[in-house]
Amino acid sequence: MTEDAPFLPGLSSVSGKPVHVAFDGGRLTSDAGVLVLAEIERRLGLAERLARCIEDPRDPQRVTHQLAEMIRFRALLVAAGYADGNDCDALRADPAFKMAVGRLPESGADLCSQPTMSRLENLPTATALKRMMAAMIDLFCDSFEQVPHRIVLDIDDTEDRVHGRQQLALFHAHYDSRCFLPIHIYEAGTGKPVAVILRPGKTPDGAEVALVLRHVVRAIRARWPAVDIIVRGDSHYSRPEALDWLERNRVGYAFGLAGNQVLLRNVAHVADATAMARLTGEAVKSRRYAEFRYAAKTWQAERQVIARVEASPQGSDSRFVVTNLKGGPRWLYEEVYCARGQAENLIKAHKLHLASDRTSCSNATANQFRLLVHTAAYWLLHTLRGLAPKASFWREAQFDTIRLALIKVAGRVTEMATRTKVALPSCYPHKDSLMLLFARAAKLPP
C-alpha cells in the first residue's frame, strides 16, 4: 500500500491527539480463521470429492484454476460469510484465502474471479450432480469412526423464495410466494447433513417422497448393511408410497398424520376425559395419550397411530403420529416424534447462517450445485464446532457466532523466503480456544 493513502475523515481526537485511519496496513486479512477451516477441508476431502464428479472440458495445458480449488474457494467464502459469487472478485487476492486454497499469499497467483465461478456453477450436468449428492452421503458415512447401531434421519422442506423466472420456481399458497421447496435430511443425533435436494415449490407427493428416501436409505445401507434407520417427518411425508417402501425395507418411521373425522372419533373419549381433568383442576393445560389401529383409504393395511390430546383454556387440540416403532404412546410422541423439531434449527443454520437461499441462477442444475457448496460449508463449520471440548461454549454455539468469534480474525501475512508468517492480534480474546481448535484440526485423520 502507498504511504500517502488518504485518511478516513470524521474521527474525534483521543486525549488531544488526532486519530488517522487509512488503508495502508499492507498485506492484512480479516479472515485468518479460514486457515483452520482449510485444514478441516483437506482432512474431509470435500472439494476433491465433489470435483471428481465433474467432467472438466477445458484443455489441461491451459487450466489456471483447478475445479477442486474453485470449489474449495467457494465453500470457504460461504463459511466465512461471503455468500455471493461477486465476493470472489473482492477476495481473490486476500492472503488468507489464497493460503487456504493452497497458493502463496504474495507470489502466488490470484484466485478465480466471479465470471469463472459462474461458469463452474453452470458446468455440472444432472448426472454429475447425482454423483455429487452420492459423494456427500459417502462423506456422511466416512465421518463416523465406527458404524453406528442406529441412525435417525429427519426429513423436512423449507421455503426458498425466488425473485425471477428460475427453473422449478412455483407459487406456493401457504407461503404466498414463488419459491423452491428444497428437501433437507439430517442425522438427528449428530446434526450432520445427509442430503439437500433442490425441488419445485410444491408439496412433495408420495412417489417423490418414496424416491428420495429410497435413494438415501440405499446409499447408506450400501455402506452400512446392518444399521437400523429411523425416519421422522411432518404429516405431508406420511404418504402411503413412502410408508409401504419403508416397511418393506425394515426402516422405522414416525410421521405426523393430518387429523380427520375418523381419527377424532377414535379419541373422542380421551378428549372428554382430558377436558374433564382440566375442569376439575388437574392443571391449566391437561394432556392425555392414546394409541389405536387405523387404516386410511389409500393404505393397504392398518397401522399404529399415536394420539396426543390436549385441553387448555383455548380449547381441545388433538395431534396424530403414524409409526411402526415399539413403545408407549407418550414416549413415542414426546421423546421420538417431537425431537424432530431440532431439524428446524439445523435448516436454520444452513439457510440463514450460510445463506443457502441464494439460489438465484436461472438453471436448476446451477442452483443445486450451489446447495451442495453451501452444504460443504456447513460441514466445515459443523466439524470445527465438533472439535471444541464437550463442556465448552463453542460446542453449542451457532454458526454465525463461531464465524464472528473464530473466523473473523485479523492477521498480518508475511511471505518470506523459507516460510510464511501470519501474525494475529495480541489482544485477541479467544487465543486459547483458537489454538486448541488448530491443534485438533491438525490431528484429524485424512
Secondary structure by P-SEA (a helix, b strand, c coil): ccccccccccccccccbbbbbcccccccccccaaaaaaaaaaaaaaaaaaaaacccccccccccccaaaaaaaaaaaaaaccccccccccccccaaaaaaaccccccccccccaaaaaaaaacccaaaaaaaaaaaaaaaaacccccccbbbbbbbbbbbbbccccccbbbbccccccccbbbbbbccccccccbbbbbccccccaaaaaaaaaaaaaaaaaacccbbbbbbbccccccaaaaaaaaaacccbbbbbbbcaaaaaaaaaaaaaaaaaaaaccccbbbbbbbbbbbcccccbbbbbbbbbbbccccbbbbbbbbccccccccccccccccccaaaaaaaaacccccccccccccaaaaaaaaaaaaaaaaaaaaaaaacccccccccccaaaaaaccccbbbbbbbcccbbbbbcccccccaaaaaaaaaaaaaccc
